[in-house]
Amino acid sequence: MRTAIISAVVTLLVVALIILVLVFASARKGEKRSVKRSGDFLDITVRLPLPWLFSGAKPKPNKIIYINREGAMLRGGGDDATNNRATLAGKSIGDSISVPAWRGSYSRWAAVMKCLRKAFAPFDVEIVERRPVDSNYMMVLFGGHPKLLKNRVGKSHLRATGMAPHNGLPIHNAVVLVFTRFMKESARRTCETAAHEIGHAYGLDHGYHCRDFMTYLGWCGTKRFVNKEIPCGEKKKRKCYGGSGLQNSHQDLLKVLGSRTQ
């Protein structure tokens, strides 16, 4: 009896070790992943490990998205939008990047806000234009050019329209970058890039469907979070991050955020 118990425990430990090795092989902290495509879109995602596997803490999806057009100085060493800390700024708290303010007109800003609120209307999340005081939130910084990035990978970053942290799960108090100056403050491209990067921070992968906000495919009409099971991928189909064969960005966001009740 004792031998059987020991054997079972050893088997469980071996399985757990294999799972941990696979997780860190595919999600090394600070690893940048960028994919180039023809068209007007490129983003860079920074893969993060899954600390909840060790701490037991569950990811906490933010129900407030703060769109920052004032610019900010970001420090590295992890994500905490409430203190202007971002994984995207660097691995250590001594790293920093300065994101300049939005330079577009009021009418373009209003158009982007209208577009984003429509994109997230089905979900229980609030998009605000002033920094919350007593709440946790995701921060999306509008401004600047991708050349402000540090620790860049080759020259691919020079065409990036946005950047987000990603590990397949919601990242609490995440900071997302949207390089609006690079896009000349185009309302459509800014909205689509912001929705895409916000999707990454909530755990979404790239979707292989030209109407989905999470796509890398060429523009084929108004985008949305498609309520349909689609493959993941950039230039070609692939398995989704984490091993799943398909992704439904609409349903996945509903699972994370819930449905808007009003």
C-alpha positions in Angstrom: 0.0 0.0 0.0 2.8 2.4 1.0 4.7 1.6 -2.3 1.6 2.4 -4.4 1.1 5.7 -2.6 4.8 6.7 -3.1 4.6 5.7 -6.8 1.4 7.9 -7.3 3.1 10.9 -5.6 6.2 10.6 -7.7 4.1 10.3 -10.9 2.2 13.5 -10.0 5.5 15.4 -9.2 7.0 14.3 -12.6 3.8 15.5 -14.5 3.9 18.8 -12.6 7.6 19.3 -13.4 6.9 18.6 -17.1 4.1 21.2 -17.2 6.3 23.8 -15.6 9.1 23.2 -18.0 6.7 23.5 -21.0 5.2 26.8 -19.6 8.6 28.5 -19.2 9.9 27.2 -22.5 7.0 29.0 -24.2 6.8 32.0 -21.9 10.2 33.2 -20.9 10.0 36.4 -18.9 10.8 39.5 -21.0 10.8 37.6 -24.3 9.7 39.8 -27.1 7.7 38.3 -30.0 7.0 40.3 -33.1 5.6 39.3 -36.5 5.8 41.3 -39.6 3.0 41.4 -42.2 2.0 43.3 -45.3 -0.4 46.0 -44.6 -0.6 48.7 -41.9 -0.3 46.8 -38.7 2.4 45.3 -36.5 2.5 44.9 -32.8 5.0 43.5 -30.3 4.0 41.4 -27.4 6.2 40.7 -24.3 5.6 37.2 -23.0 5.2 37.0 -19.2 5.4 33.9 -17.0 2.3 32.6 -15.0 3.1 33.5 -11.4 -0.3 32.2 -10.2 1.0 28.7 -10.8 3.2 29.2 -7.8 1.4 31.7 -5.7 -2.1 30.3 -6.2 -3.4 33.8 -6.9 -5.9 34.1 -9.7 -5.6 36.7 -12.4 -7.7 39.8 -11.7 -9.2 41.4 -14.8 -9.4 45.1 -14.6 -12.9 46.5 -15.2 -11.7 50.0 -16.0 -9.5 50.9 -19.0 -7.9 54.3 -18.7 -7.0 55.9 -22.0 -4.1 58.2 -21.3 -3.4 61.0 -23.8 -1.2 63.1 -21.5 1.9 61.0 -21.8 3.9 59.5 -18.9 7.3 58.4 -17.7 7.2 54.6 -17.2 9.5 52.6 -15.0 10.2 48.9 -15.6 10.1 45.9 -13.3 6.5 44.7 -13.7 3.0 46.0 -14.5 1.3 48.5 -12.2 -0.6 51.2 -14.1 -1.5 53.0 -10.8 2.2 53.7 -10.3 3.3 54.1 -14.0 5.2 50.8 -13.9 5.3 48.7 -17.0 7.0 45.5 -18.1 7.3 47.1 -21.5 9.7 49.7 -20.0 12.2 47.1 -19.0 13.0 44.3 -16.7 14.2 46.3 -13.7 12.7 49.3 -11.9 15.8 51.3 -13.0 14.7 51.0 -16.6 12.4 53.7 -18.0 10.8 55.1 -21.1 9.1 58.5 -21.7 5.9 58.3 -23.7 4.9 61.8 -25.2 1.4 63.1 -25.2 -1.2 62.5 -28.0 -0.8 65.1 -30.7 -4.1 64.6 -32.7 -7.1 66.9 -32.9 -10.1 66.8 -30.5 -12.3 65.5 -33.3 -10.0 62.5 -33.9 -9.7 61.9 -30.2 -13.6 61.9 -30.0 -13.8 59.5 -32.9 -11.3 57.0 -31.3 -13.2 57.1 -28.0 -16.5 56.4 -29.8 -14.9 53.5 -31.7 -13.4 52.0 -28.6 -16.5 52.3 -26.5 -18.5 50.6 -29.3 -15.9 47.8 -29.6 -16.1 47.0 -25.8 -19.9 47.8 -25.5 -20.8 44.1 -25.0 -18.5 43.6 -22.1 -18.6 44.7 -18.4 -15.8 47.2 -18.6 -15.6 51.0 -18.5 -13.4 53.1 -20.7 -12.4 56.4 -19.1 -10.4 59.4 -20.1 -9.3 60.6 -16.7 -7.0 58.6 -14.4 -9.0 56.9 -11.7 -8.1 57.8 -8.1 -9.3 55.0 -5.9 -9.5 52.1 -8.4 -7.2 49.6 -10.1 -7.2 49.9 -13.9 -5.5 49.1 -17.1 -3.7 52.0 -18.7 -3.4 52.5 -22.5 -0.9 55.2 -23.4 -1.6 57.1 -26.7 1.4 58.8 -28.1 4.9 58.7 -29.6 6.8 56.5 -32.0 8.0 52.9 -31.6 11.6 54.1 -31.7 11.3 55.0 -28.1 11.4 51.3 -27.2 14.4 50.0 -25.3 15.7 46.4 -25.5 14.4 46.2 -29.0 14.7 43.2 -31.3 16.4 44.1 -34.6 14.6 46.8 -36.5 11.2 45.2 -36.5 10.1 47.5 -33.7 10.3 50.6 -36.0 7.1 49.6 -37.7 5.2 48.6 -34.6 1.9 50.4 -34.1 1.4 49.0 -30.5 2.9 46.9 -27.7 1.4 44.9 -24.9 2.3 42.4 -22.2 0.8 38.9 -22.7 0.7 35.5 -21.0 -2.6 34.1 -22.2 -4.4 35.4 -19.1 -5.6 38.8 -17.8 -2.7 40.9 -16.5 -3.7 43.0 -13.5 -3.1 46.7 -13.9 -1.4 46.2 -17.2 0.2 49.1 -19.2 -0.3 49.1 -23.0 1.3 51.3 -25.6 -0.3 52.7 -28.8 2.1 54.6 -31.0 -0.3 57.2 -32.3 2.3 59.6 -33.7 3.7 56.9 -35.9 0.1 56.4 -37.2 -0.3 60.2 -37.6 -3.2 59.9 -35.2 -5.4 58.0 -37.7 -8.7 57.4 -35.9 -9.4 54.0 -37.4 -5.9 52.6 -37.0 -5.6 54.0 -33.5 -8.8 52.4 -32.4 -8.0 49.1 -34.0 -4.5 49.0 -32.6 -5.8 49.9 -29.1 -8.5 47.2 -29.2 -5.9 44.7 -30.3 -3.4 45.5 -27.6 -6.1 45.6 -24.9 -7.1 42.2 -26.1 -3.6 40.9 -25.5 -3.6 42.3 -22.0 -6.8 40.4 -21.3 -5.2 37.2 -22.6 -6.2 37.0 -26.3 -3.9 35.7 -29.0 -3.7 36.7 -32.7 -6.8 35.6 -34.6 -6.7 34.4 -38.2 -9.7 36.3 -39.4 -9.6 39.7 -41.2 -12.6 41.1 -39.4 -11.3 40.3 -35.9 -9.6 43.0 -33.9 -6.9 40.5 -33.0 -5.9 39.8 -36.7 -2.7 40.4 -38.5 -4.4 39.9 -41.9 -5.0 42.8 -44.3 -8.0 45.1 -43.7 -11.3 43.8 -45.1 -13.8 46.0 -43.4 -15.0 47.2 -40.0 -13.4 45.1 -37.2 -14.9 43.7 -34.1 -14.2 40.9 -31.6 -15.6 38.1 -33.8 -18.1 35.8 -32.1 -16.8 32.7 -33.9 -14.3 30.0 -33.3 -11.3 30.9 -35.5 -7.7 29.6 -35.7 -4.9 31.7 -34.3 -2.0 32.9 -36.4 -0.4 35.8 -38.3 0.6 35.0 -41.9 -0.7 31.4 -41.5 -2.8 29.4 -39.1 -1.3 27.9 -36.0 -2.3 26.7 -32.6 -3.2 29.3 -30.1 -1.0 30.3 -27.2 -1.4 27.6 -24.5 -2.1 24.8 -27.0 -5.8 25.5 -27.9 -6.7 24.9 -31.5 -9.2 27.8 -31.8 -10.1 31.2 -30.3 -13.4 33.1 -30.0 -12.3 36.6 -29.0 -15.8 37.7 -28.2 -16.7 34.7 -25.9 -13.2 34.8 -24.3 -13.7 38.4 -23.3 -17.1 37.6 -22.0 -15.5 34.9 -19.8 -12.9 37.4 -18.5 -15.1 40.5 -18.1 -18.7 39.4 -18.1 -21.5 40.8 -20.1 -22.7 44.5 -19.8 -26.0 44.4 -17.9 -27.5 47.7 -19.1 
